[in-house]
Every structure is written in C-alpha cells, then in structure tokens.
Amino acid sequence: MTTASRSDSVTGDDRATGGRTAIVSAAVCTDADTGSYFELAARAGRACLERAGVLPDQIGTMVNTGVFRDSNVSEPAVAALIQKRLEIGLEYRTGRVPTFSFDLMNGGTGLVHALMVAQTFLAPGNSEYALIVAGDTHPSTERVVDEFPYRAGGAALLLHHSPAAGGFGRLHTTERPGAAEPTAWADLSAAGANGRSALTVRAGDGDPLADAVRVVRACLDYEGLSPGDFATGRAILLAPAPRPGFREQLAYRLGLPSTAVAGVSPDSGDPYTAAPVHAYLGAQEAGLLTTARSVVFLAADESSAACLAYWPQPVDLVGVGADMQTKHVDV
C-alpha cells in the first residue's frame, strides 16, 4: 500500500506554480465513537470549513492522502467517498467548474506532496479553495488493533489562493530507483472470507532520521534559512514523527534549537498521514506560528522523507517560492 521510496540524493520538484497559496484553517478528528476513516476525515473536513466560514460549494479541488481505509476499499476513490459525506460539488450547474477530487497516496509523506499539488490547482485561479484530508484506520474499523501501529483519526487543511501569502516553496524529497518493498498488505489467501478486514503491517528498513536531516538541510539551504531564523522565532520546523527522541535528535543534527521544532507527542499515538496537521495545530496552539515568517513542513516514514517551506506572508527574498527549477543536492 505504501509507495514511498528513498535514495542517496535529494530532488527538488520542478513544477512551476506561481505560489501565493495560504493555509486558511486546519482541523483534526480523533473521536472515539467511530473507527471509520471516512467519517473521521469528513468530520475534520467539516470542522475545517466551519472554522473558515467556507461553504462546501466553494471547494474546487479535494485531495485525500490517507493510506489505510475502511474495509480495504479500493474503488471508488476514497476522496470521492469523503467528498460525498461533505456534500462538496455534488451538483453540476452551468457556468460552474465541478470539484475535482482524487487520492494521492505516498505513505507518511503524502500530505506534504499534496500541498504542492494543491498549489498547482489553485495558482491558475480556476479553484477558489482546495481541501486536503488525511488520516488512517485499521480496515476492520476497530479503534485498537494490536498489530496496527497507527492511531485512527482524520485531519484536514483548507488552502486558498491569495496574493497576501508567499505560498509554498520547492518540494524536496528522497527517492530510490525501482519499487519499494511493501510495508503493508492484505494477504487475501490467508484471510479467506475476512479479507476486507485483514491487514499485515511490518516495519520498514529505512532510516527516517537520516532521510529527514537530508531533506530539511536541502530545503533550508535552498530557501536561505539559517539557524538564526529558528532561534529568533522567524522560522519553525514541523517534524511530526512521534518516535521518542526524534524531534530532539533532528534538532541536534540540524543545529536548531529544539524549541523551534514542533512534533507530535508519542503518548498520543502515531497519526501517520495526518501527522503534519497535528504538528501544525500543535505549533499554532503553542503560539509558535505567531512570529514565524516561514513554516517548514516535514514528513518522514521508514521509506522516505519530504519537506517544503510555507510562507504565510509575502516574502522579500528574490526567488523564494517562485523558482521551481529542478535541483539535485549532493549529500
């Protein structure tokens, strides 16, 4: 199910978007009364729209980045199922551009990739808002399953094209050639009639901390961000890997103050694809976003890492968030 990968190099995305995308609102849902990802993601999306005062019909693009879903559903797209629950773009009317929804699954880094993809849809002005949803659940929809390492939940980010924002910078990722070994699958022959609720998950063989260090360094170098920016509160790094010591070790290797690196508490469980939203809201609640001119989004799992900078306000650095030429960084 996971398709993320890694390599010995860091690659910059080469898609030109024009930037100017703003995060309007964010929400997470971990309600204990349901184990359905469809419902948890819909609740998070609904809360996201309500907080922003945005109507469902204003959403032009919707992206689902959740990997593990109810009953191992593969068709129709999970994005379409959540879109229906949110009543987004269900009617086609003359003169109205229909809502485009789709799944973008790339393991634990899917949401960071979706930020860049959503920006490409918003930049031309055809869509007013884009909604990204994330989260996971065991296919049985049971809240707690011993062999399932992720916490059931949903999350949402609402994006808007705005000239008052600096938008997202270049996407930096790790890759390796060829197909990655699967870390999760449903063994239908062994499960028999219970295949819809069966899932096998194994630990990957990658090094998430090393991958995270490489992509963050490449991002900071490209965007011209220094340790001083983080020390003074002008920059914040969202590093949502809920592994004990990950945040502190990452800060140490990068030479950043640990107070400028916001993560997810291991005590709350691993929200996997929803983790970047948890980290964003955690930083917001701690007041870390108040003075931040740049917010660096990071996502990493045992197969890959992805990173990009977000500029809540227009930047005064030439080329930041606009020069999307492909870049390879030797590491």
Number of C-alpha atoms within 10 A of each C-alpha: 15 19 17 26 22 21 14 13 18 26 21 24 19 13 16 16 23 19 28 25 31 23 21 21 20 24 24 26 22 20 15 10 8 15 24 23 29 25 20 29 32 25 24 26 31 19 19 23 24 13 14 12 11 15 13 20 17 15 24 22 23 23 29 28 29 31 24 25 22 21 18 19 13 9 8 9 15 24 23 19 17 24 27 13 16 20 15 22 21 14 10 10 9 6 6 12 12 18 20 18 24 16 20 21 23 22 26 30 28 29 32 25 21 23 24 22 16 24 24 17 19 24 20 12 12 13 20 18 27 28 28 26 32 38 33 29 31 26 22 20 18 14 18 15 13 6 11 17 17 19 21 30 32 32 32 32 26 24 24 24 25 20 13 13 19 25 32 28 28 28 26 30 32 23 20 14 8 7 9 16 14 15 17 17 14 17 12 14 9 10 13 10 10 13 17 16 19 19 21 11 14 12 12 15 10 14 15 20 18 14 26 26 18 24 29 26 20 26 27 17 12 18 19 11 17 14 14 13 17 22 15 13 17 18 25 29 29 27 27 30 28 20 14 12 11 19 24 18 14 20 20 12 12 17 13 20 17 17 15 23 22 26 24 27 17 15 9 9 15 21 29 30 33 32 31 30 27 26 24 27 21 18 22 13 11 11 11 22 20 12 12 20 18 25 22 22 26 29 30 31 24 19 29 28 32 31 30 29 29 25 24 21 18 17 16 8 9 9 12 21 26 18 16 19 12 13 15 13 17 10 10
